[in-house]
Amino acid sequence: GGHERLAMEQTPLWVLSGRACSIALEAVPGAVPLWRHFGARLSGAPMAWPLAGARPLPPSTLEGDPALSALPTHGQGWFEQPALLGSRLDGGDWAPQFALQRVERTDSSLHLALVDMVAQLAVSLHYRIDPDSDVLSCSAELHNTGDTPFRLDWLAAATVPLPPEAGQVIGYSGRWTLEFQQAREALGVATWRRDSRRGRNSHDTFPAVIVGTTLADDDGPVWGAHLAWSGNHTLLIEPLSDGRRQLQLGEWLAPGEVVLAPGERYATPEAHLTHSPAGLNGMSANFHRHVRRAVLRWPGGEMSPRPVHLNSWEAVYFNHDFEGLKALASAGAEVGVERFVLDDGWFHRRDNDRAALGDWWPDAVKYPHGLTPLIDHVQGLGMQFGLWVEPEMVNPDSELYRAHPDWALHSAGRPIVLGRHQLVLDLSRGEVCDYLYGKLDALLRDNAIAYFKWDMNRDLATATLGADHRGRAAYRRQNLALYGLLERVRQAHPALEIESCSSGGARPDMGILRHTHRVWTSDSNDALARLGIQSGFLRFLPPEVMGAHIGPARAHTTGRSHSLALRASVAMFGHLGLEFDVRELDAAGRSELARWIAVHKEWRGVCHSGTLSQGGQGGTQWLQATAVDRQSALFALYRRVEDTWRYTPPMQIRGLDPAAVYRLQAMHLPSVSHSQSGTDTIRALAAGALEFTGAQLRDFGVPLPALPPESAILIGLRAVQK
Ligand code: GLA
């Protein structure tokens, strides 16, 4: 029997690999490279592929029906969501067909230059994998090489394949005071899609998504994706006809927002993606490493221990009384605070939230001698001074607006749309940024300010997008100008640290974190609500940038009351702060608070550089920070609601050195009047007298006391030197 040898063309395969993650793209002659793989690390990576893009075609299929490419477009016969949408203003060139022109690659990066000679468009696709974090960074750029304008509607920063078995998704939802809520769903036949069109990440759609098979805490393949962009976004997962799914993410563009003149280019924000074989915590560890290594830029090049804050907002709101603030600062210093942040209410005629945004100089009534006397007092107590600003905004009732009403974004002929009584300044106008820079620079020159809390408290509504831009959407240029302004301030004042706040956590992405050092996670300081908020935050962002404050005993946003032990145990792992009137505490209250702050100072090094993992079952949730050298770990078990078990199950603690012996120390024992905290084991835990090996902790776990609802137990583990 004669075996026919088919002449199969060998085509190059480009593989990029990290430690546990690889991508592979296959060259296709005359077309765009096809996706072969995004997932577990490929071993013995093949250098060529024998099929040259072909796949057996089923009946009723167009000839050459393409599989998922790096840049799927309608012109190539791609009937699912294209990675590029747009057309010439006369409607032409809406269905381009690209071919590979050039490839550049290194061990960790791949650059594909694609062209469509007919449409006169060029696209560059960039892929870079960081072998230390396993994070794949992707971006795309469109170049209009034609001689008429091209209107761009969508260019994905990344288009990647997901395997059929990855059928579970975690998306984000939320609202003010309840950000970062994780919504688990099964992926089905419909396209899964989340957008922000609010001109900021928004409270309801943090720009990230997680996909996996089981989405377990520590096992199983997980894919995560995030868009490093503080404006609008689209995240989309669409089933394909071969059982796989495509994931696309990029900047959501309003109609007509980007029209490229001949020769102009549009570059997408960066998308950061990863694959981990080690469940949700494996994925988080990758993103945390990436943010630490490649995103954050600290004054002096290295993060200093995160200073404990006292923020004045929930303590005094707009009631700035000089003597009262001094007393507040003194009370903070007494319990161990290291940075006093003067929130909203300090500037010219700012007595409530109806007026004054834009007038960035100290109020002459509240601060007749400027901020210096208060700053001197704060510094005299050994603390740094921080100040709240909201530069992007203006109240109609302000000196700035009276002088320059045209500086606010507003469509001529449309009603003004206010949010929190304020309008958005048009940052794309040079004189607006010059004004803001001048005011911020003067504050920083005249005062010893170590820190800005940079707020942004409203969505950009359609009717705010026009001004002299003839109604053109302003989202993109606004966001780019914001980054530019932040950069200008930082370059002139390199020691300054900045927090990104947006009515709580509405602007926390890795784009703004290139320019800032902390995120105000949520305006909710309710410990119970914070458990869910912070869990979602920590999936992608590391704890040292997570603003986490101990609020008042009765939370201002929910009315719920919690013990200091719970409030402190929940805030403990983040960038700690206090946000209540510490002056009201009696001596016992102050010393209890001081003790919790001391615990944080002892453990913040581990929390802010180690591996953070989380999980939960039933009515409980746990969090663990493990030192890089595995010699110590901080562990918290939170009980949200009661359940029917009589005993708390032994808590298994993973990630330690199995052979080492660890001494356990509970920071406090939760007790209600009928609890049994008198048993020997429990007493030993509190006395720091229990020792286990890492293997025992991993395999058998620690016996824990019954916990009442809305309580926590916090345990430090340190290897015993034998
Ligand atoms: C926003 C912030 C708060 C506080 C107020 C001040 O809501 O999220 O933390 O700074 O503004 O007006």
Residues whose N, C-alpha, C, O or C-beta is under 5 A from the ligand:
A	BS01	GLA	W313 D343 D344 C501 S502 S503 G504 D523
